[in-house]
Amino acid sequence: MTSQVAASLLAEPVVPRFSNRRKSVFAEAYDPENDADDDEGATAVFPKSDEQRSRLIESVKNVLLFRSLEKEQMNQVLDAMFERRVSPGENIIRQGDDGDNFYVIESGVYKVIVNDNHVHTYTNSGIFGELALLYNMPRAATIQAESEGLLWAMDRQTFRRILLKSAFKKRKMYESLLDSVPMLKTLQSYERMNLADALVTKRFNTNDRIIKQGDVADGMYFIEEGTVVIKMDQDGSEIEISKLGKGAYFGELALVTHRPRAASVYAASDDVKVAFLDTECFERLLGPCTKLLKRAISEYRYLDDDLRSYFTELNGLEELHL
């Protein structure tokens, strides 16, 4: 399971789970590696009016499970979901049953009941039913409608095929990108896999600003496609410092030094595609690369005198311990 999926699960209310959890979904019948692309035609499609699709888009826009999906994959999600209207007192899922569907709430009030205890209430938003589909486990709670409501549902196989296959493709794509970054050669294979799972794709067009000089750092970037230009504010105007292309990275300086951004970065071509690594994941996953990062940073032409002195001294001390 990718870190993106894990983050989405942590965002849901804490509900006591069964202790006898079964094997991981990766051990189940569906194998994303052996699922040929031409099999995707089997994915369910439920026609919708423009009004229905608009409502569905609004309902799923904050679902963390879907945040890492590409546009094409997100369209598959929207196509595969179907409407379900519910009545007061209706049990949508029952504790202990096998999982059939995943649900996104558009409207209504729903009680979460575990072992006959009311532990949580959803009101007009939220998701439920994902754990029994992501894991080979029975339903961990009963969900009961307290009012009339409208849900968007997706069946088990479609849910797992889209999410697991997209996660698998994402990992393979990013592993290939990371293999082309010399600095990351020091990482073990499993460390690169963890890094690939943590990356999030972002897209920019010509002249879009990706990072702004003076801002607090939120992460670093690896360039998948396109070109970016680094500019620095000098005497009230921005001066171009350098250009970077596919396989290059930027934004790590502020993370290593814990200082504000030293320069701005802009997309220099249309459809610039970058892989973003947030600060927390940077600190957790790129520890083995810290020395190499600091050496590379010491060569940056736009470092101020204090920073240049710091890295020169630091690298000199590190050389003595190699």
Steps between C-alpha positions, in 0.01 A plus 500: 500500500642834408566778747228704322242233580634470856462875552140487384415228750650696787274791408188299584358482854665238719275196518595180689597231247496123510823358639499195271591699189543284195775507240582819310316580178829459315473127578149473360395390152537841334862552392563848350831391345335228292189699412545598135401851393244366254310346792402845620200488269337275761475793743135580577351813342172658618370777269423829674337827410708819514316592819579165664866513398530854636358390836730197509809712429405727789452201730837336426722810473635462854535120506866437586491152347462662156751784535790319333296385198578635155221673307424189292482284811276752675264490203489120538401549864222741405374267225497199734300656784123462522228675700333338799216669686439390859214525751504567878587186697655321200825310562740575216763258626491254792785415735647158418372485140733466204576827324312570179507877435690814595288809573538879473235707680329777304224566754342354811587408859653160574583325829809282539419212736760257636386212722166680554679818612452827309858624447474767229259696278554613140302809397474581127862405423756224548586156367453152641538136401857527368680281754315178419588556133863596550553204738362151493295557815133517601317827558632660819181696576136542411402820318137597551316791336332737747337704221427481134825531310693456180814293465739437212620138493767300321523119495787313662678379185490837324612683815798273549592478132516879456675579830742209515592514132550876508720464809702225328545705180596807702769308686648355180501840329667676792752223557616553142524877559688460829744256340609785270595729792870431587462621858240232570728213395607484865149392602416134543234354270233497773587862589443606138166315502392687813609825339306418182186434706535838675525710181203697367472622140448871438461675163582855394487708181740764364574780752314330785693557822581172674682639802545860616815657640458575870226245564524228762590168337224241468702240307729429207436410136628253240442593134316232304435698180573850371738776606508740794693822550651617830487874563627715786381843608787750477442873546129472434517290184527127440820368344510159334748273677462169319269259319425141593350214300378143538670305779615812685370604842451826688362640825727299728714799610239643737431154643867432576575847642161557668495847344248672268513429128817654353358535148181471297432225247273538196377259233690582181285284272142378473395186684786493748454191713675467835500245780454674835642370830369677810720610790404218735574231242825675401628483857390140543609356166802695378721472808754278318540770231562796733876517446466486122229766509722732701793449263282578198353807668847643570543542122189717457600841363222688675600407857562800723844531668380358833348192340797444270736521798279259695496235227868539418593444862250219544613314191862541600429340837303219338788425264717422800257230614454323166 
